[in-house]
Amino acid sequence: MMRLAKNSGAALRSRRRTVREGRFRHRGAELVYDDAGEGPLAVYAHGGFVSRAAEDRMGLFDWAPVLDVGVRLVRYDARAHGRSTGEPVDSDYTYPSLAGDLLGLIDHLGAAGPIDAMGASMGCGTVLHAAVRAPDRFSRLVLLIPPTAWTTREAYARANRESADTVEREGVDAWLAAKRKQPRPEVVAGVPPFRPTPTERVLPSVLRGLARSDLPSPTAIAALHQPVLILAWVDDPGHPLSTAETLAHLLPHADLHVSRTRADIRTWGERIAAYLTRPQS
């Protein structure tokens, strides 16, 4: 009896972790996604310049606990990132444009009601703009490492415009060499480096599109009614704690957790799983 229960549990976990690949066309691009697990739908949008596969190699976020609690998890490669296609059009890579891709994916998946949405960095901006545009399509939000916003955004935007010029003038390797000279946050110092997944032809447009982006206005964010979990780390100018703290203050139903060690970041999967299965009031 005990052996049967154990084997049945292992079989259930295996089904939940079986990954099905899908793709759909939206606004001239083919977007590729992974679809795993069974249960309520949650969609995840990754950060800028990476992809599903790059994040997996970096080893920062563990999605197994989310699948183990009975969630259908869809992770997709943003336009021009990873295995998704995209053209060198700056406006395609602004947060509002990327939010349109996310809403298109939700339509493609045939979601019957509100879904949970999660996003890291660029994906955080994507999710927030989608939620502001179509709040009734989302039940809960999880915002990982919110990026620069509002008063801290201009310096980031200026650096991105300069980076786009460098890539066009000297190539992507020159840009990466300059980035390697910049100090990395201690909490992620051991994370393997990665090359940007957008091609060199498209990368300048991605950089300029992000330079033209910002989070929604504080007033728009304060109007969101969904429960929100915010996961942040410290000492990262690209993802300043000030953004996470401001979001926690603005959002009427927000929980903020700040990690100061890599070991604590490894708990984020369990924290997300607990949050997505917590009864909503």
C-alpha positions in Angstrom: 0.0 0.0 0.0 2.8 2.5 0.9 4.8 1.4 -2.1 1.8 2.0 -4.4 1.2 5.5 -3.0 4.9 6.4 -3.5 4.9 5.1 -7.1 1.7 6.9 -7.9 3.1 10.1 -6.5 6.2 9.7 -8.7 4.1 9.1 -11.8 2.0 12.2 -11.0 5.1 14.4 -10.6 6.5 13.0 -13.9 3.3 13.9 -15.7 3.4 17.4 -14.2 7.0 17.9 -15.5 6.4 16.6 -19.0 7.1 19.6 -21.2 5.0 20.2 -24.4 6.4 22.8 -26.8 4.1 25.1 -28.6 4.3 28.1 -30.9 2.0 30.8 -32.3 2.3 33.8 -34.7 1.6 37.2 -33.4 2.2 40.6 -35.0 4.7 39.1 -37.5 6.7 37.0 -35.1 6.6 33.3 -34.1 6.7 33.0 -30.4 7.8 29.6 -28.9 6.7 28.4 -25.4 6.9 25.5 -23.0 3.7 24.1 -21.6 4.1 21.8 -18.5 2.0 20.5 -15.7 -1.7 20.2 -15.1 -4.0 22.6 -13.2 -4.7 26.4 -13.1 -2.8 28.3 -15.7 0.2 30.5 -14.8 2.3 32.2 -17.5 5.9 33.4 -17.0 7.8 36.1 -18.9 11.6 36.1 -18.6 14.0 39.0 -18.4 15.7 40.9 -21.2 18.4 39.3 -23.4 17.9 35.8 -22.0 15.4 33.0 -22.8 13.8 30.0 -21.2 16.9 27.9 -21.9 19.4 30.6 -20.8 17.6 31.0 -17.5 17.7 27.3 -16.9 21.4 27.3 -17.5 21.9 30.1 -15.1 20.1 28.1 -12.4 18.5 31.0 -10.6 14.9 30.0 -10.6 13.5 26.5 -9.8 10.1 25.9 -11.3 9.7 22.3 -10.0 7.9 23.3 -6.8 5.3 25.2 -8.9 4.6 22.1 -11.0 4.5 19.9 -7.9 1.6 21.8 -6.4 -0.6 21.3 -9.5 -0.1 24.4 -11.7 0.0 24.4 -15.5 3.1 26.5 -16.2 3.7 28.1 -19.5 7.1 29.8 -20.1 7.7 31.6 -23.4 10.6 33.2 -25.2 9.9 36.9 -25.7 10.0 38.3 -29.2 13.5 38.0 -30.8 14.7 36.1 -27.7 15.7 32.5 -27.6 13.8 30.5 -30.2 11.2 33.2 -30.9 11.6 35.4 -34.0 11.6 39.2 -34.3 12.6 42.0 -36.5 14.9 45.1 -35.9 12.0 47.4 -35.0 12.6 49.4 -31.9 8.9 49.8 -31.0 8.4 46.0 -30.9 10.5 45.8 -27.7 8.9 48.4 -25.5 7.1 47.1 -22.4 3.6 47.9 -23.8 4.4 46.0 -27.1 5.7 43.0 -25.2 2.5 43.1 -23.0 0.6 42.8 -26.3 2.5 39.6 -27.0 1.7 38.2 -23.6 -2.0 39.0 -24.1 -1.8 37.3 -27.5 -0.3 34.2 -25.9 -3.1 34.1 -23.3 -5.6 34.2 -26.2 -3.8 31.5 -28.0 -3.8 29.2 -24.9 -7.6 29.6 -24.7 -7.7 30.7 -21.1 -11.4 30.6 -20.0 -10.9 33.0 -17.1 -8.3 35.1 -15.2 -4.9 33.5 -15.0 -1.8 34.0 -12.8 1.1 35.9 -14.5 4.7 36.0 -13.4 7.6 38.1 -14.9 11.2 38.8 -14.1 12.9 42.2 -14.9 11.7 42.9 -18.5 9.0 40.3 -17.9 7.9 42.2 -14.8 7.4 45.3 -17.0 5.5 43.1 -19.5 3.2 41.7 -16.9 2.4 45.0 -15.2 1.6 46.7 -18.5 -0.6 43.7 -19.5 -2.4 43.8 -16.1 -3.0 47.6 -16.4 -4.4 47.1 -20.0 -6.6 44.1 -19.2 -6.9 43.7 -15.4 -9.8 41.3 -15.6 -7.6 38.7 -17.3 -5.3 38.2 -14.3 -6.0 36.7 -10.9 -2.6 37.0 -9.2 0.8 38.5 -10.2 4.3 37.5 -9.2 6.9 40.2 -9.9 10.6 39.0 -9.8 13.5 41.5 -9.6 11.5 44.6 -10.7 13.7 46.7 -13.0 14.6 50.4 -12.9 11.6 52.6 -13.1 10.5 56.3 -13.0 13.3 58.3 -11.4 15.9 55.5 -11.8 15.0 54.8 -15.4 16.7 57.6 -17.3 20.3 56.4 -16.4 19.4 52.9 -17.6 17.8 54.2 -20.8 20.9 56.3 -21.6 23.2 53.3 -21.0 21.0 51.2 -23.3 21.1 53.7 -26.1 24.9 53.9 -25.8 25.0 50.0 -25.8 22.9 49.9 -29.0 25.3 52.3 -30.7 28.3 50.2 -29.5 26.7 47.0 -30.9 26.1 48.7 -34.3 29.5 50.3 -34.4 31.8 47.6 -32.9 29.7 44.4 -32.6 28.2 42.5 -29.8 31.5 41.2 -28.4 32.7 44.8 -27.7 29.5 45.4 -25.8 29.9 42.2 -23.8 33.6 43.1 -23.0 32.4 46.4 -21.5 29.7 44.7 -19.5 32.2 42.2 -18.0 34.1 45.1 -16.5 31.0 46.2 -14.5 30.6 44.8 -11.0 28.0 42.1 -10.5 25.6 42.0 -7.5 27.0 39.7 -4.8 23.9 37.6 -4.7 24.3 36.5 -8.3 28.1 36.7 -8.6 28.4 32.9 -9.2 25.7 32.8 -11.9 27.3 31.7 -15.2 27.6 34.5 -17.8 25.5 34.3 -20.9 25.5 35.8 -24.4 22.4 37.8 -25.3 19.9 35.6 -27.2 18.7 38.3 -29.6 20.8 38.2 -32.8 23.3 41.0 -33.4 21.0 42.2 -36.2 18.1 42.7 -33.7 19.9 43.4 -30.5 20.2 47.2 -31.0 16.5 47.5 -31.5 15.9 45.4 -28.3 18.2 47.8 -26.4 16.5 50.9 -27.8 13.0 49.5 -27.2 13.8 48.9 -23.6 15.4 52.3 -23.4 12.0 53.7 -24.4 10.2 51.7 -21.7 9.1 52.3 -18.2 6.7 50.7 -15.7 3.1 52.0 -15.8 2.4 55.2 -13.9 2.1 54.9 -10.1 -1.6 55.9 -10.4 -2.2 53.0 -12.8 -0.4 50.5 -10.7 -2.2 51.6 -7.5 -5.5 50.8 -9.3 -4.6 47.1 -9.7 -6.7 44.9 -7.4 -4.9 41.6 -7.8 -2.8 40.0 -5.0 0.8 40.5 -5.9 4.0 38.7 -4.7 7.2 40.8 -5.2 10.6 39.0 -5.0 13.6 41.2 -5.0 17.3 41.0 -4.2 19.8 43.6 -3.0 22.7 45.7 -4.4 21.7 45.5 -8.0 21.5 48.9 -9.8 19.6 47.3 -12.7 17.0 46.0 -10.3 17.0 48.5 -7.5 15.3 47.7 -4.3 13.6 51.1 -4.5 11.4 49.8 -7.3 10.3 46.8 -5.4 9.6 48.8 -2.3 7.6 51.4 -4.3 5.5 48.7 -5.9 4.8 47.1 -2.6 3.7 50.5 -1.3 1.5 51.3 -4.4 -0.2 48.0 -4.8 -3.1 47.5 -2.4 -2.5 43.7 -2.0 1.2 43.2 -2.2 3.7 41.0 -0.3 7.4 41.8 -0.6 10.3 39.4 0.0 13.9 40.6 -0.2 16.7 38.1 -0.6 20.3 38.9 0.5 21.9 35.6 -0.3 21.9 33.1 -3.2 20.6 30.4 -0.9 17.5 32.5 -0.2 16.9 33.1 -3.9 16.8 29.3 -4.2 13.7 29.4 -2.0 11.7 31.5 -4.5 10.2 28.4 -6.3 8.7 27.2 -3.0 7.5 30.8 -2.2 5.8 31.1 -5.5 4.2 27.7 -5.2 2.9 28.5 -1.8 1.6 31.9 -3.0 -0.2 30.4 -6.1 -2.0 27.8 -4.0 -2.9 30.1 -1.1 -6.7 30.6 -0.9 -7.8 34.0 -2.2 -10.0 36.1 0.1 
